[in-house]
Amino acid sequence: MVEYNVFRMSAEEELSKEDLYSFIMENIHISTHRYMDLKNAYCNRYEIFRLPKKPKYKPDNRLSVNFAKYITDTFNGFFIGIPVKTQCDDSHVAEYAALLDTFNNQDDKNAELSKLCSIYGRAYELYYVNSENMICISYLPPTQAFMIYDDSVNTNPKYFVRYYFDADKNLHGSISDSSRVWYFYVTGGTVCFEDEEGELHGFDGIPAVEFYENEERIGLYEGALSMMNEYNKALSEKANDIDYFADAYMKVIGPDMNSSDVANIRDNRVINIPAQDGVNGDADFLAKPNADTSQENLLNRLEREIFVTCMVANINDENFDAASGQAMRYRLTIMSDLAKTKQRKFTAGFNKRYRLIFSNPVSQMAKDDWMKLRFQFTLNYPVNLTEEADVASKLKGITSDETLLSVLSIVDDVKAEIERKQKENDRIAYQTDYETARTTLNNE
């Protein structure tokens, strides 16, 4: 059953091979009729390029403005362009989290995960243990994977399915529950498991997490896609009009021109109108009614509505150039609100990520250690280091050093910065507070 873009089944029901195949086919259908359009828009493959060709004698420009990519990259640069800081008071847990993130290049993967959520409305993370006994993290688009939830109030995940097509277009994949993973292939519309018993995956729960842009799993620019297509169509027609005026038809009133004079009106762009009694001869170019003003108004209106619908600021707008730092923050308020909503969704996803990873014995972490982690998101506003330093200096003596340093955007790792500061203070204290030349007097 698909409800609000979510696959669901009864909590007591076991997933049969027939149901698994049905879910896979449904996700492929959604990918073909929804996800593909969203991905094509991001990759600048808009509807304008797929429209039927016009006759050869007519201008047929195909132009596009890639709003989808611009909006997605602008928003995610604002949301997660500054990497998320993972903080923890327990040094042992903090060191393992830092090692895990470094090994998996997690800052880059977080950014890609956020981008996929903006494009499709959702994305997935898959966890597994490699041959080196290290826990690995991979991200997957919804065109290659999906989660099946139960129908309880909590909507708990029951199965995670990943699939792909090999070079011969054969379907392969894997399905995981809370304890085991099975690998399968599809032949003749039938799912076949490579091992009916499956393999233990070592995680206390399904080794995957769904991240999503919003509860409805709607992509960032999905609601404005029709306006983007209309904008590209209007822009292309405007270019066609320019070509038309460059190749205008000539009308000739007067002498009767035969076919030998004008072999092909379409190729030569000449129209002959025989003179009538009392009508003088004339020759000039036919002028098409000018709709330039209407076209410009339509283009400007569509561009404005696209950014308003997506709730993303057009930072290339000329009004931004004259805005002060504080005024620019006000202009970015709507995008900030959208980013904070996504931040809450991602924080919940990060909690699930580390809860699953710490549950695996390979991590050598206690199951509840994930609760010690804190995630600090820093929205990528234009930075005023002087203003930040002023705020930090005013907080000195009021807040802890950790809170004080967290105000400064130039400090990536607060705890590491505190440790460096302590070492620096110890070195200075040793040089100034202790005697370096001592004389020992022996009383004999």
N, C-alpha and C positions, 0 to 999 in steps of 0.2 A: 504494500500500500504506500502511495506517495501522498504526503500531507504537508503543505507549505514547503515544498521542495525538499522534504525529508523522507527517507525510506523508513517505514515502521512495520513491525510485526508483533504478534502476541508474545507476551513475556514467557508464557509456558510452552510456546511452540518451538520445535526444532526446525532448523533450516534444511529443507530437502534439496537434492540436486536440481530438481525441476524448478523450485523456487529460486535457487541461486542463479540459474540460467535466465529466468524471467527478470530478476533484478538487474542482471548485467545488460540484457537487451534494452531494458527501460532506461538505464543510464546512458547507453550508447545513443538511444533515441533523443534524450535530453541534450546530449553533447552535440548531436547533429543539428538540432533545430533551435538550440539556444546558445550553448557555450561556443559553438563555432562562429556565430555572428559576433559575439563579444570579443573573441580572440582575433578575428579578421579585422575588426575595427581598430584594435590596438596595433596591429601590424600594418595598418594603412591599406587594407583590402576592403574598401567600402563598396556599397551597393552600386555606386555610379560606374564602377569598372565592369559590372556584370549586366548592365542594361543592354538591350538589343542595339546593334549598330545602325546608324542613320545611313540614308543613301549617300553614295560617294560624292554627289554634287553639293551636299550640305556640310557645313562645318560640324565637326563632332569631337569637340574637346572633352577630355575626361580629367577634371581637376578635383583634388581633395585637400582639405585641411585636417590634419590628424589631431582633432580635439581629444580623442580617447587617450592617446599616449601622453599628450601634454597634461591633461587633467590628472591622469593616474600618476605620472612621474612627479608632478608638482605636489600633489597631496602626500604621496609617500615620502618625498624628500622632506616635507614639513613634519610628517608624523614620525618617521623612523630614520631620517637622514643622519641624525645624531644617534649612534648605537645605544640600545637600552643598557643601562648599568645594573648589574646584578650585585646586590649587597647582602652581607651576612655578618653577624657578630661572632659566629663560631668560625675560627680560622680554619679548622679542618674541613668543614663543609664548604667554606668560601674557596679554598684551594682546589677542591675537587670540581666544583662548579666552573671555576676558571679553566682548569685543565680540560674539562668536557667541552666547554665552549671553544677553546682554542683548537682542540683536535678536530672538531666538526666545522670550524670556520663559521661559527654560529651567527656572528654579526651580519655576514653576507646572506646567510640562509634566512635569517629573520626578515631582512629587507625583501628577499624574493618571495617569501611567504606572504608578506603584507601586500606585495604587488599582485600576486595571484588572487588574494581575497578581493582586491579592488576590481580586478577584471571579471572574475566569475561570481563573486559573492561569497566564496568559500574556498578552502584549500586544506590539505592534510599533512600531518607529520607522521612518519613511520619510524619505529625504533627497533633495532636489532643488534646482536652481538657479532662482531666480525671474527675472522680467524686469529687476530691478535688479542682476542679477549677484551676488546674495547667496545663500548656502547656507541653505536653510530646513529645519526639523525638524518633522515632524508625527507624532503618536501615533495608533495605530489599534487598535481592539478586535479580537479574533479572529473576531467575527461579520462583519467586513468584509475580512479579509485572512488569509493563511496563507503559511508558508514551506514549500518542498519541498526536502528534503535528499537527498543521495546515500546509498548503502548501504555506504560505506566505514567504516573504524574511526573516523575523525575526524568522521564525520557532517557533511560540508561542505554548506553551502547551495548549491542549484543554481538555484532560481527563487523569486521572490517575486511573489505574486499579490494584487492588490487588486481588489475588485469592489463594485458598488452597483446599486441599482434606481432608475431615474428615476421621474418623476411618473406615467408610463404603465405602470409595472411592467416595463419593459424592462431587461434586464441589461447593464451596461457594466462595463469595468474595464481594468486594465493588468497586464502581466507583464514582469518584468525578469530578465535574467541578469547575468553579470559585466561586460558591456559595453554592452548595448542595452536599450531599453524599447519594448514594443509595446502599442498601445491596441486594444481589441477591443470587440465587442458580440455578443450572442447572439440569434439569430433562429431559431425553429423547432427549438431544441435543437442548433444548429450555431454554433460559434465563428467569427466573421469578423474578420480584422484590418483596421484602417483603412489600414495601410501594412505590406506584407509585409516590407519591409527594416528597419523599426523606426528608432529614433533613438538616437544615442549619448548616454549620460547623464553621462559624464565621471568616474565614480568607478571606482577600481580594485577592483572586486568588486560584489556585489549591493548596491544602495543602500538597504538596510534591515537592521535588526537585531531579532532576537527577544529580548525580556526575559521571564523566567519566574520564578514564585514558588519553584519547586523543580524538580528534574530530571523529576519525573513530571507536571508541569503541572497540579497539583491546587490548586484555589482554597482560600483561607484557611478558609472556613466550609463548604466542600462536604461534608466528612465529618459535619457536625452538622446538615445541612439537614433530615433526617428528624425529628430531635429538636425542631427549631424548629417544624415543622408539628404535631407532637404536642403541644407546649406551647401553641400557639395554639388547638388543638382543645380541650384540657383547660380553658384559661382561658375559652373561649367557653361551654362546658358549665357552668362554674361560674356565669357570668353568667346562663345560662338557668335554673339552679336558683334563683337569687335572684328572678328574675321569676316563677318557679313559686310560690314561697312568698308573693309579693305577690298572686298571683291564685289562691289555693288554692280547691279545691272544698268546698262545704258539703254534709254528709250530713244528711238528716232522717229519723229513725226514729220512726214513729208514724202520723200521719194519712197517708192515701193521696193523694198529689198527682197530679192529672190533667194532661193536656198543656196545658190552658189556664193552669194554675198555673206550669208550667215550660215555656215555649215552646221553649227550646233549652238543653239542659244545658251544651253547650260554651260558649255565650255567657254564660249566667248562672252557671255553675259551681255547680250544685246537684244533688245526687244524693238521690233519695227511696227509702228502704228501708221498705216497709210493715211495721207492727208485727205481731208474731206473738203468740199467746196467752201471757200471762204476761210479756211484754216491755214495759217502760215506754218511752214516747216519749223521744226525745233529738235534739239538733241540735248539731253541732260541725263543725270543719273537718278534712278528711282531711290527714294529715301524711305527706309522702314521707320515706322513710328518709334520714337525714342522712349524707352522705359527705364532709362538709367536711374532716375530718382527713385522709382518704385523698387528696383532691384537693390539699390544701396540701402534703402530703408528695411527691406526684408532681410538682407544679410546682417545688418547691424542688430536688428531685433532678434534674429535667430542666435547670433553669437552671445548676446546678453542673456537670453533665456537658457542657453546651454550651460553657462557657468552658474546661473542662479539655480537651475534644477539639480546640478551636481553638487552644489554647496561648496564650490572651490573658487577661490579668488583668482582673477585674471591678473597675475602680477606683472604682466607686460603691458597692461593698460597705462596710457599716458598719465592718468591721475595718480598712479603710484609713485611716479618720479618726483612729484612735488610734495609728497606726504612726509611728515616728520616721523621719527621712530615710534612715538606713542600713537600718532594718528594711523600709522600703518598697522599697529596691533589691533586697533578698532576695526580696520578694514578686514583683518584676518580673523575676526571673532567667529564668524559663521563656520569657517574652516577649523578653527580651534575647537568649537563645540563638537563638530563631527569627529575630529581626531580623539577627543576625550572619550567619546562613546566607543570608538574602536579600541582605545587603550584599555578600557574595562574588559572588553571581549578578549583581548590578547593577554591581559594579566591572568584571567581565568584559564586560558590555554597554557600559559607558562607554568601555572601551578599544577595542572594535570601532567604536563611534560615531565617535570622533575619528580612528581609523586610516582609516576611509572618508572622512571629511570632509577630512582633510589630504592624501589622495591626489588630490583634485580640484584641478586647476590654478587654479581660481578662488580657492582659499584662500591661494595663494602661500606655502604651508608646505612644508617638506621632508617626505617621506613618513614618515620615522622620528621626526618631532617629537612625535607622539602619545605616545611612550614617556617623554617628559619630564614628562608630567602626572601628578599624584597627586590622589587623591580622598579627602577626609576626611569620614566620616560621623560625626555626633554624635547619639547616641541621646537622646531628649528626656526625660531624668530630671528630677525636681524639682531646681531649681538652688539651690545654696547658695553665693552669691557670696563670702561671707566665707571659706568653706572653700577655694574655688578660689584666692582671693587669697593665702591662707596657703600653699597648695601651691606657687604661682608664686613667692612670696618665698623659699621654701626651695630652689627650683631655681635661683635666681639665682647665677651663678658656676659652676654645675655643668653646665648645658645651654646651648645657644645661645638667643639671644633669640627665634628663630622657634619653637623647641620650647616655650619658656617661655610665649609668648603663645598658643600653640595650646591650652593648658590652660584658658584663660579663655573661657567660652561667650559673653561679651559682645563678643568680638572676632570679627567676621565675616570680615575679610580680613586675614590675618596680615602679608603683605608690605606692604600699604598702611599698616597700623598702624606697621610698622617705619619706613617712609619718613616718615610724619608725625612719629614720635618723633625721627628724625634731623634733620628740619627744625627741630623745636622746640629740640633741643640746639644746633644751629648758631646759632640766633638768640640763645639765652642766652649761648653762648660769645662771640659777637661783642660783646655788651653788657658782659661782665664781664672779658674777658681782654685786650682791646685798648684802648690809650689813645685817648681821644676829644678831648683837648686837648693839642696839642703846640706847643712854642716853638722856633723856629729861630733860632740865633745866628749872625750873620754876623761873622767876624773880619776886620776891615779893618786 
